[in-house]
């Protein structure tokens, strides 16, 4: 049984580490100063509203948010839309209701209790958990706790991906164009041999991605007059997607801070109690 467990563990490790070690693709992930980073951070309500606008006008054409309910757009710590605006926004969408027409089903206007539609394309991933799923990417500071300390995570990956489209590198042969668009933040296989050195390393960061550049700068018009250059728009939608993945992040951080302070006070009280009750007896013969 132990031998079987060892073989299974070794096989699993090979599946996870093998492709990564073979690829060795470097990426350019930039550190963005998001307001929600750190133990005392919080979402910027205006930024979330701008990100919602970017998603609605650009991203929703292909991607969905099937795990996000419309009513959460009015929650504290989120975009904070007034209830009437939230209801009006929900009615822009149609959802399929199986209960209509004696179980035959039909489309109707969405209500606050409904969720965003799913992706309209089979090859377009849903964005509900995208920021959370990319929180463990192999960025410039590694993974895990180091990313948390350095402030690098899924939102940085998304913003870097949206701003990482470039012309193909010089090492790519013109007579054999790669399929897709070159992005310095994206890591995947498919590099031409001319872009790989004698040690099997890619000579340029990034790789080719099938998604066309969704943002070019000045793609939207913000009501608050905020800058609409490429970097700011990418930051806004990345922050919004971080909220869709972690809508209760602020409440969880506040609960954690409250629990930490409680434990500190309790530790002090226990120390003083111990000192008062037992200290006089410790030195008795």
DALIN-V355123 format. One record per helix or strand of 2 or more residues. SS is the DSSP state (H for helix, E for strand). FROM is the first residue (numbers start at 0). LEN is the number of residues. If there is no record, write none. Layout:
ss->SS from->FROM len->LEN
ss->SS from->FROM len->LEN
This chain:
ss->H from->1 len->22
ss->H from->44 len->13
ss->H from->58 len->3
ss->H from->69 len->5
ss->H from->82 len->8
ss->E from->93 len->4
ss->E from->105 len->4
ss->H from->129 len->7
ss->H from->144 len->6
ss->H from->153 len->9
ss->E from->180 len->3
ss->H from->192 len->3
ss->E from->206 len->3
ss->H from->229 len->16
ss->H from->248 len->34
